[in-house]
Amino acid sequence: MSKGALGYPLDRPYAEPPAPAWVGADTAGTGDFLGNTNALGILTWVPVSFTAVQMGFRVITQLGNMILGIYDANRARLYQEPSFLVPAAGPKRKTLTTPVLLPAGPLYLFIQVDDAGSQFAASFNTPAGQAFVFANTYADGLPAMLPATLADNDDAPSLIAIREGF
């Protein structure tokens, strides 16, 4: 198959740029999680360092505000998206206020809301050790360091993911 100057196959009617990478849970989900006194997240693996420009999640019920956070393998907060209104129901992408360079290796992705009526899609009964929860007050924001012990949780937020920038 011959390729054009940009490396795209010439048999296509248009050039398709490569899709950006999404890292994290990507299932549609079958339920929801609630809570303004808990932060809920997943552990994911990033094979190479990259700059994240968006985070994704799936809203079931729109109420209140939310924050998103990214933590490294040492449980140090790398990024927190400032509080914003929970968007309308459906899969959503939030462009990060400031793109963040993420290291290769394990990362924790967390979400927290200020209204217990907010609902987000979740994948229940995820593999052990993949979803975590810890007590946290929304008004305080996400902590600079994750607690030493995170409780395992079977309800991993679905579509909480990070998007690579170009």
C-alpha positions in Angstrom: 0.0 0.0 0.0 1.5 3.3 -1.0 1.6 6.3 1.4 1.5 10.0 0.8 4.0 12.5 2.1 2.5 12.6 5.6 2.5 8.8 5.9 -1.2 8.2 5.4 -2.4 5.5 3.0 -3.3 7.0 -0.4 -6.3 4.7 -0.8 -8.3 6.7 1.8 -10.5 9.6 0.6 -9.0 11.8 3.4 -6.2 11.8 5.8 -7.1 10.5 9.3 -5.0 11.9 12.1 -4.2 9.4 14.8 -6.7 9.3 17.6 -5.6 10.7 20.9 -4.9 8.2 23.6 -7.3 7.7 26.5 -6.0 6.0 29.6 -8.3 4.7 32.4 -11.6 2.9 32.7 -13.5 3.0 29.4 -16.6 0.9 29.9 -20.1 2.3 29.6 -21.0 1.3 33.1 -24.0 -0.3 34.6 -24.7 1.7 37.8 -23.8 4.8 39.6 -21.8 6.1 42.6 -22.7 8.9 44.9 -21.1 10.9 47.7 -20.1 14.3 48.7 -18.0 13.0 51.6 -16.0 10.5 49.7 -13.6 10.7 46.7 -13.7 7.7 44.4 -11.1 6.7 41.9 -9.3 4.1 39.9 -5.7 3.0 39.5 -4.5 3.0 36.0 -1.2 2.4 34.2 0.5 4.9 31.8 3.1 3.1 29.6 4.9 6.3 28.5 5.1 9.9 29.8 2.7 12.3 28.1 0.8 15.6 28.5 -2.8 15.2 29.6 -5.2 17.8 28.1 -8.6 16.3 29.0 -10.3 14.1 31.5 -13.5 12.1 30.7 -16.4 10.7 32.7 -20.0 9.7 32.2 -22.8 11.7 34.0 -26.1 10.0 34.9 -27.7 12.7 37.0 -26.6 16.3 36.9 -26.5 18.1 40.3 -24.0 20.3 41.9 -20.3 20.7 41.3 -17.3 18.4 40.9 -13.6 18.2 41.0 -11.2 15.8 39.3 -7.7 14.8 40.4 -4.6 12.9 39.2 -2.1 11.4 41.6 1.3 9.7 40.9 2.6 6.3 42.2 3.8 8.0 45.4 0.2 9.2 46.0 1.2 12.9 45.5 -1.3 15.0 43.7 -0.1 16.0 40.3 -3.2 17.9 39.2 -6.6 19.1 40.5 -9.2 20.6 38.2 -10.9 23.5 39.9 -14.5 23.0 40.9 -16.9 23.2 38.0 -20.6 22.5 37.4 -21.5 18.8 36.8 -22.4 18.8 33.1 -25.6 17.4 31.5 -26.1 13.6 31.4 -24.0 11.5 29.0 -20.3 10.9 28.3 -18.3 14.2 28.9 -14.8 15.5 28.4 -13.4 18.3 30.5 -10.5 20.2 29.0 -8.0 20.7 31.8 -7.4 24.3 32.8 -3.7 23.6 32.7 -2.3 20.6 30.7 -0.2 18.4 32.9 2.8 16.3 32.2 2.2 12.8 33.5 5.0 10.3 34.2 5.0 6.7 33.0 3.8 4.2 35.5 0.8 3.9 37.8 -1.6 6.8 38.3 -4.7 7.3 40.4 -7.6 9.2 38.8 -10.2 10.6 41.3 -13.5 12.3 41.1 -15.5 14.0 43.9 -18.9 15.9 43.9 -20.5 18.3 46.3 -24.1 17.0 46.0 -24.9 13.4 46.9 -27.6 13.4 44.3 -25.0 13.6 41.5 -24.6 10.3 39.8 -21.9 9.0 37.5 -21.7 5.8 35.5 -19.7 3.1 37.3 -18.5 -0.4 36.5 -19.4 -2.6 39.4 -17.3 -5.5 40.7 -14.1 -4.3 39.1 -10.9 -6.4 39.6 -9.7 -6.2 43.2 -7.4 -3.3 43.9 -8.5 -1.3 40.9 -11.1 1.1 42.5 -10.6 3.0 45.7 -12.4 5.4 48.0 -11.4 7.6 50.9 -13.3 10.0 53.1 -12.8 13.6 52.1 -14.8 16.8 52.4 -15.5 18.4 49.1 -15.0 22.0 50.3 -11.4 21.1 51.3 -10.6 20.0 47.7 -8.6 16.9 47.0 -5.6 16.4 49.4 -2.0 17.0 48.4 -1.3 13.4 49.3 -3.6 10.4 49.1 -4.1 8.7 52.5 -1.7 5.9 53.3 -4.6 3.4 53.2 -7.3 3.5 50.5 -10.3 1.4 50.9 -11.0 -1.0 48.0 -14.3 -0.3 46.3 -16.1 -2.3 43.7 -17.7 0.7 42.1 -15.1 2.2 39.7 -16.1 5.4 38.0 -16.6 4.6 34.4 -15.0 6.8 31.7 -12.8 8.6 34.2 -9.9 8.9 31.9 -7.1 11.2 30.8 -6.5 12.3 27.2 -3.1 12.8 25.6 -2.3 16.1 24.0 -0.6 16.5 20.6 
